């Protein structure tokens, strides 16, 4: 079979300026570079630049945009071959590749692999010098950019011309740190006789049986006869078929099929098991394996349903195996400003935390990257559906230039072929916000969709490729999209930014209760910004004292936070939520964190109780690419923000929500499971010093549905609901009847004790009056089963904390008279 020689590891790296740029670090000698990697990281490891994501250090890296880098290493081959190919899985961005000083190819797309036939250059037993000359592409793109013609809405008119991570040019939540390097693996592939170039797997499911078909493209380097073998291994057995094939020199097409019975289907998380099969195609000649391709595959059927509602509006529902799925999750952006640094361990931790937070869906945002194969494998395994944007975001792209369109055509074909076997991929999407921002708002003046640059890519090229290469999945032109207004509440998916960004009334913009007004059918973006945890702020500013006026603190702020008169967005959250802006930075930070948690709970509740009309809640965004004031529930350092715990409860498979109104409150119970559930509801009202009234009732919540379970009369204070199944607590919701500013929240003494148990500690917490935003302060590495919660008066709560030292546990609250914020 093909021999694969990894060229990962240590390379030599040198550099020189483009056009004698200023503020350039001279290259006095070659430094070591790690492949896969990024030149920013290599310069840090060599001691020539500081870590870019700390303080204001990113500005010291900007000269990288104006430099050209040369990677170099030796390679040798000690075996015979018929074809030798160099494969670069990621070159960022404009590259020339040389072998022994001879140019063998060039590239201008960082997103996808590039292959080069080097058969005539490679000689057995000899040493060869492989060189790659790379640059970010920024200087070239600035020369061809035309900001008068192509709109971007930012200060980077060069961005749309470069097929590389768009967020690296700066976003509200990311610094300008334009990536550059051999950022994914490199290998030399040596083939004998033939090579399998592509395998398209498809299946037809009928009841408990399925027919699996494999269509392969094979390139033969000589005329030969082979045995083609298709093998499937998975739950319930082993299936295999084979055929004798004659291969002509050049391209050949092979088709094999077999029946799999009984077949187990793959389901999204919470709806069934994630049955996975290993599908392998082999070519064999006289007992020698010529080449092989192997994939993880899941049998499942998916469709996008747009059902007409009574008022003429349409649903937007992902249906998997005949089940309407309410998508719960967030938008995913790269987990590091230097994506090459994201390790398998970090992917595993982030996916594990998403599962813990009851996610079943991610939207891969179009300004980032097509993620590492590890990411998609993990989502397959854990049942997380993927809404996959193609990499276009918030700009007009030059679809009137043939070279660009052909670059995109090749990119999209490679991406579709590489991802289509993953059962987690639920939907292809053309872009992020371009139809809305440029077709409707800018060109169409908010009245209709007008022609805009990039439109032909999303409405012609990409749907054509998806239909041809992956007809089993739905394609959606843009996000948001649907209706005469692409960001309509009546159909399609919606970015619900009236709260936090779009409402011209700053007070209304900051009022999280306005999520209740949104009638969107699938909310694929919404968000509430918050500060980071104090220890995270100290880490990314490299300052022990939290000083909002320091350059480092300001550098990591979010520009959206500065929008509006009378203070930024975060100040308005403070005014609307708490009645004013506190002078104490720590109280400001913790109230900011609380308001985000309250906001996500309010939004998710508003969307989930409309189940049947609304079928998706994906907030912006899941995790950070650096330390910042941002939208996320898990920060760059993988610390859970308070909103993590509130989102986990709001996304629970069976959830209860209380919605306060003028003098009453309605209670809703959501059941995302596929079985009817007999529920006992216990509801309590009280002022903030004691409970006043408690009621209970029993009822059945039908499978995959929502029910309005009752209504309470209430006075200013708190509302508390718990639901039990067979006397086991299933879910609870504790909320204030009003925003904190409209209530007089009393001070209280928080009482707590710590007891050691096996591999953990148990913290028992109580308060005579209402415990307002109570949390267990713990060192990194300790994991509480719950945190950052409100506590009803007169009740105690027991929290188990794993990996904790009792001496390092402290309990705090916003209204505690004992203890200080830290």
Buried (B, 14 or more C-beta within 10 A) or exposed (E): BBBEBEBBEEBBBBBBBBEEBEEBBEBEEBBEBBBBBBBBBBBBBBEBBBBBBBBBBBBBBBBBBBBBBBBBBEBEBEEEBBBBBBBBBBBBBBBBBBBBEEEBBEBBBBBBBBEBEBBEBBEEEEEBEBBBBBBBBBBBBEEEBEEEEBBBEBEBBBBBBBBBBBBBBBBBBBBBBBBBBBBBBBBBBBBBBBBBBBBBBBBBBEEEEBBBBBBBBBBBBEEBEBBBBBBBEBBEEEBEBBEEBEBEEEEBEBEBBBBBEEBBBBBBBBBBEBBBBEBBBBBBBEEEEBBBBEBBBBBBBBBBEBBEBEEEBBBBBBBBBEBBBBBBBBBBBBBBBBBBBBEEEBBEBBBEBBBEBBBBBBBBBBBBBBBBBBBBBBBBBBBBBBBBBBBBBBBBBBBEBEEBBEBBBBBBBBBBBBBBBBBBBBBBBBBBBBBBBBBBBBBBEEEEBEEBBBBBBBBEBBBEBBEEBBEBBBBBBBBBBBBEBBBBBBBBBBBBBBBBBEBEEBEBBBBBBBBBEBBBBBBBBBBBBBBBBBBBBBBBBEBEEBBEEBEBBEBBBBEBBBBBEEBBBBBBBBBBBBEEBBEEBBBBBBBBBBBBBBBBBBBBBBBBBBBBBBBBBBBBBBBBBBBBBBBBBBBBBBBBBBBBBBBBBBBBBBBBBBBBEEEEBBBBBBBBBEEEBEBBBBBBBBBBBEBEEEEEEEBEBEEBBBBEBBEBEBEBBBBBBBBBBEEEEBBBBBBBBEBBEEBEBBEBBBBBEBEEEEEBBBBBBBBBBBBBBBBBBBEEEBBBEBBBBBBBBBBEBEBBBEEBBEEBBBBBBBBBEEBEBE
